[in-house]
Amino acid sequence: MSDKLDRLEERLDKARMRIKRSEDRQVIESVFDTKTLLTLYHMFNKGLLDEVNGVISTGKEANVYWAIQPDGTDVAIKIYRIATFNFKRITLYLEGDPRFSRIPKARSGLIAAWASKEFKNLQRAQNAGVRVPQPIHVQRNILVMEFIGEEGFPSPTMHQEAPEEPEPTRQTILKAVSTLYHEASLVHADLSEYNVMLWKGPVLIDISQAVVLDHPHSEMFFERDIRNILTYFDRFDIPRLDLDETITAIRRGDYK
């Protein structure tokens, strides 16, 4: 038994050594629990990651970190935190999704399903031609994806920095919403200025909660997404768009 524990601790130490965000072991342990460290260890061994650097963003349920692959490519890793995960909230998005007919009851299984959902949503959106971070790998509660930015510095969200050309940016986002709706059969379901990054044009992020059109609440989420975007752009000195007319136009497929 002691040999197994020694081997486990050795693997955990190897994972810790490649996490560069802090030299304080206690800080690392408070964010990266044992299961997460072991998952990272397997990703290091597979050659998916070489090191994990500073935190890009922190949220109630997940942190996003800048990481580097063995060939020097920057990637982002999203780590869902088991201890602070809001299980009641996500059931609203999982229940009714035909891709997840069986929702795990265990906490770790539910988070793994949620991470897998974001990976699949990113694949589906990208295949439809929507600008989202390219999904690379998902395992347990960790999602590896394209880094939006350069040299470890993430691009700003629209909440952090206003677009230089508001009207074309609004048009591009509405086209992305339309493409997501008609070509990927998805609704973002949490679209706002917080979930659009500006990197050579808008990039939709945080797509874990996106639902298929068959979801019982998809139309409600769809209308909320459009309302959020139009409300954001109403602050700029550009012509306002009518909410109902815009919703109808996107449903008809007028935004191409």
SVG drawing of the C-alpha trace seen along z (x, -y; Angstrom):
<svg xmlns="http://www.w3.org/2000/svg" viewBox="-41 -58 50 60">
<polyline fill="none" stroke="black" stroke-width="0.4" points="0.0,0.0 2.8,-2.4 4.4,-1.7 1.2,-2.8 1.0,-5.9 4.7,-6.7 4.1,-6.3 1.0,-8.5 2.9,-11.2 5.7,-11.0 3.2,-11.6 1.6,-14.4 5.0,-16.1 5.8,-15.8 2.5,-17.5 3.1,-20.3 6.6,-21.0 5.1,-21.9 2.6,-24.3 4.4,-27.6 1.7,-29.9 3.0,-29.9 5.9,-28.6 3.7,-28.2 2.7,-24.5 -0.3,-25.4 -1.7,-27.8 -1.3,-25.1 -3.1,-22.5 -6.0,-24.9 -6.7,-25.2 -5.5,-21.9 -7.0,-19.0 -5.5,-15.5 -7.7,-14.2 -7.0,-17.4 -3.3,-17.0 -3.4,-13.4 -5.3,-14.4 -2.7,-17.0 0.0,-14.5 -1.5,-12.2 -1.8,-15.1 1.9,-15.9 2.8,-12.3 0.7,-12.3 2.6,-15.3 -0.5,-17.5 1.0,-19.9 4.5,-20.9 3.8,-23.4 0.9,-25.4 1.5,-29.1 -0.5,-32.0 -4.2,-32.2 -6.1,-34.0 -9.5,-34.2 -11.3,-33.0 -14.9,-32.3 -17.3,-30.7 -17.0,-27.3 -13.9,-27.3 -10.4,-28.8 -8.7,-29.3 -4.9,-29.1 -2.3,-29.8 -0.4,-26.6 2.3,-25.6 2.6,-22.5 5.9,-20.7 6.3,-22.4 5.9,-25.8 2.3,-26.4 0.2,-28.5 -3.0,-26.8 -5.7,-27.6 -6.8,-25.0 -10.2,-25.4 -10.4,-23.6 -13.8,-23.1 -13.6,-23.2 -15.5,-20.3 -15.8,-22.0 -17.5,-25.2 -19.5,-23.8 -23.2,-24.9 -24.9,-21.6 -28.5,-23.0 -27.7,-25.6 -26.3,-23.2 -29.1,-20.8 -31.2,-23.5 -28.9,-23.1 -28.3,-19.4 -31.8,-18.1 -33.6,-18.0 -30.4,-17.8 -30.7,-14.5 -26.9,-14.2 -27.0,-13.7 -29.9,-11.4 -28.2,-10.0 -27.0,-12.6 -24.5,-11.3 -25.4,-11.7 -21.9,-11.7 -20.3,-15.2 -17.1,-14.2 -19.2,-12.5 -21.5,-15.5 -18.5,-17.9 -16.9,-15.5 -20.1,-15.6 -20.2,-19.4 -16.6,-19.6 -17.4,-17.1 -20.4,-19.2 -18.3,-22.3 -15.8,-20.3 -18.6,-19.0 -20.2,-22.4 -16.9,-24.0 -16.5,-21.2 -20.0,-21.7 -19.7,-25.5 -16.3,-25.4 -17.4,-22.9 -20.3,-25.3 -17.8,-28.1 -18.4,-30.1 -15.3,-31.7 -14.7,-29.9 -11.5,-28.6 -10.4,-25.4 -11.1,-22.5 -8.0,-20.3 -8.7,-17.7 -11.0,-17.1 -10.4,-14.8 -12.4,-14.6 -12.8,-18.2 -10.1,-19.8 -10.6,-21.2 -7.7,-22.1 -8.3,-24.6 -6.8,-27.3 -5.3,-30.3 -7.0,-33.5 -4.2,-36.1 -0.5,-36.0 2.6,-35.4 0.5,-34.5 -1.6,-37.7 -5.3,-36.9 -7.3,-39.1 -9.8,-41.4 -13.5,-40.6 -16.0,-43.3 -16.7,-44.0 -13.0,-44.9 -12.5,-46.8 -15.0,-48.3 -14.7,-47.3 -13.1,-49.8 -15.8,-49.4 -19.1,-48.8 -21.5,-48.4 -19.5,-45.9 -18.7,-44.0 -22.4,-43.8 -23.2,-42.6 -20.5,-39.9 -21.8,-38.6 -25.4,-38.5 -24.1,-36.5 -22.3,-34.1 -25.5,-33.7 -27.4,-33.0 -24.8,-30.5 -24.8,-28.8 -28.6,-28.6 -29.0,-27.4 -25.8,-25.5 -24.9,-24.0 -28.4,-23.8 -27.1,-25.4 -28.0,-28.4 -25.1,-29.9 -27.5,-30.5 -25.2,-32.8 -24.1,-35.3 -23.1,-38.8 -20.2,-41.2 -18.5,-39.0 -18.4,-36.0 -17.1,-37.7 -13.3,-38.2 -11.9,-40.6 -9.1,-39.0 -9.0,-40.0 -12.7,-40.2 -15.1,-38.7 -14.7,-35.2 -17.5,-33.5 -16.3,-31.9 -17.7,-30.1 -20.0,-27.8 -20.4,-25.1 -24.1,-25.9 -25.0,-26.0 -28.0,-23.9 -29.3,-22.2 -32.5,-23.5 -34.4,-20.5 -33.8,-21.7 -37.1,-22.8 -35.7,-26.2 -33.6,-26.9 -35.9,-29.6 -36.0,-31.5 -32.1,-31.3 -31.9,-32.4 -34.0,-35.5 -32.1,-36.3 -28.8,-36.1 -29.9,-38.6 -31.4,-40.9 -28.0,-41.0 -26.1,-41.8 -28.4,-44.5 -28.5,-46.1 -24.7,-46.2 -24.4,-47.9 -27.1,-50.4 -24.5,-52.3 -22.7,-53.3 -23.5,-56.0 -24.9,-53.7 -28.4,-53.0 -30.4,-50.8 -31.9,-47.5 -35.3,-46.5 -35.3,-43.3 -38.3,-41.6 -37.3,-42.4 -33.7,-41.1 -35.0,-37.9 -37.3,-37.3 -34.6,-38.1 -32.2,-35.6 -34.8,-32.9 -35.5,-33.5 -31.8,-33.2 -31.4,-36.8 -28.0,-37.2 -25.5,-35.5"/>
</svg>
